[in-house]
Amino acid sequence: LKPLGRECVRELENCGIILDVSHLSDKGFSDVENICKGTFVATHSNSKKLCGHERNLTDEQFIILKNKGGLVGMNYCPYFLEDNGEDATVTSIIRHIEHFLSLGGEDVLCLGGDLDGVSYLPKGLNNISDVDAIATELKTGEDEAEAIQKKIIDSLEMLGDVKAQISALTAEKNSYEKTLSEQEELQRDINEKLSASK
């Protein structure tokens, strides 16, 4: 990241905004890791070990996100699932989920989608109504399905907490602006009285 980018990361975090690293290079990921004091997420990235797309995550990056309390959303884009995207199926998504679970990711994974960013979807996944095919296939391992379901609920709760933080910051900002406005009005009154007394 350039100096302005690093400053933006700090300011966004100060405002309670969670950063998404799914579109960052490896170097950009490393910069965010070093700057962020709290958590950050990768909303639509898969495992680079299973598919070499440059925007997928290495095992090391996944573990960093895990240790930071972040989230990783599975990306349904075929070229994020298989090196030859035409080979991608729902089973490909399951492979990435299972790999991340093997790294202790049961409290990290969620469904990221990226349904509007692809020209076609993996076989067996035609649109949003077919997403339950992922759950159906996961049910071959009940523990994994339960872990994913738990994390989806937890991720929504986490975003609710962030929303509350933003509301508190907004209220504080509004209070500050009101005080500033009152001070400006008082200054105008003083200036008018000084002008009238001359």
N, C-alpha and C positions, 0 to 999 in steps of 0.2 A: 504494500500500500504506500502511496505517496503521503507526504506530510498532511495534506488536507484530508485524505482518507482516514488516516490514523486519528486525526482530531474529530472527524465525524463519528468514528466508532466510539470514542470516549463520550461525546455529547449525546449520542443515541442511547448509550447505556445509562447516562445520568438522567435521561428522560424516561427511563423504564421501558425502553423499546428493545425487544429481543432481536439480536442480529441473526440473519440467515446466511449460512456460508455455502449453500448449494451451488452458487454460480461463481465461486472463487477458485483461483488456482491454488496449488499446494502452498506456495509462498504467501498468498493472501490469507489462507487458512491459518498458517503459522503466525502471521501478524495479528490476526484477531485473537488467537489463543493467548498471545503474549500481552495484549492490551486489555482484554476483557477481564474484569474482576469477578463477574458472575457467569451465568450460563449463556450459551448460544446454541443454535439449532442448525440442522441441515434438513430442510423440509421435503426435499425430493432428491435423494442420493442413495445409490446402492453400493454394493461391495466391489471395490476395484480388484480384489483377489479373484472374483468370479467373472468379472467383465471389465476390461481395461479402459473403459471410457474415462477421459481425463477429469470429468466432474464427479466420478464415483469416489468413495472414501477408502483410504487404506485402512488396514486393521488398526494401525496406530492412531489415526485420526478418529476412528470410531471410539476407541478406548478413551481418548481425550474428551470427546463429547459425553461419553458415559460418566467419566469422573467429574465433569463440570455440571452434571445434572441436566444435560440437554436432551434433545429428541432427534431422532432420525426417521424421516418419512420415506417409505418405499416408493420408488419412482416406477411407473408403469411403461415408460418409454422403452420400446424394444431394444434400442441401441444402448440402453443403460443396463439391460438384463443379460444380453448375449452379444458376444463380439460380432456375430452375424445376426443382426436384429430380426431377420426373417425366421429365425429358429425360436424366437421367444414365445413362451406359453405361460399360462398361470403357474405351472410347475416351476418356471424360471423364477417367478416372484417368491415362491415358497423356498427355493434354494437360497436366495439372498437372505430371507428371514431366518432360516435355520442357521446360516453361517453367522449372522450377527448374534443370534441366541447362543451360539457356541462360545461367543466372546463375553457372555454375561449380559446380553442386551435386553433382557426381559422388561426392564424399566426404562428403556430408551426408544424402542420401536413404536412406530405408528404408521398409518397409511398416508402417503404423501400425494400420490396420484399423478399430477401433471397431465391430466386428461385433455386439457386445451392446448397443450404444447407439442402434440405429436400428429403425424400424418396418418398413422395407423397404430393399433394396439396389439398386444400379444394375443395369440390364438386362445380363444375361450373367454376373452374380455372385450366385448364389443362396445360397451358404454357403462355409465355409472351404475346402471341397474344390475350389472353382472359382477359387481365387486364381491357379492356374497360367495362367489366361486372360490375366492381366496379363503374365506372362513370354512367353506365346505371341505376344501383340501387340507386345511390345517387340522380339521377334526380327526384326521388319522392319528394325530398326536394331541390328545385333549389338553395336556399341560401347556403346550405351545399356544393353542388357541385361547386358552384362559389367560395366559400371560399377555398376549396381544390385546385382547379385549380390555383387560385391566388397564393397560397403558393408554389406550385410546381415551378411556374415561378420565384417567389421571391427567392426560395432556390437556383435555378440555378444562379441567379444574385449575391447572396451572395457568392457562391463558386467562381464566376468570380472575385469578389473583393478580396477574399483570394488569388487567383492565382496571381493577380496584386501585392499584398503584398509580396508574395514569390519571384516574379520576381525582385522586388525592393531590397529585402534582398540578393538575389543571386548576383545582380549587385554590391551591396555594398561589399559582400564577395570577389567577383572577383577583385574589385578595391583594396581591402586590400591585397589580395594575390599578385597582380601585384606590389604594393608598397613594400611589403616584399621581393619579388624576386629582385627588383631593388636595395634594400638596401643590400641584400646578395651579389649581383654582385659587388656593390661598395666596400663592405668589402673585397671581394676577390682581387679586383684591388689594394686596399691599402696594403693588405698582400703581394701581389706579388712585389710591389714597395719597401716595407720594406725589403723583402728578397733579392732583387736585389741590394739594397744599402749597404748590409752588406759585 
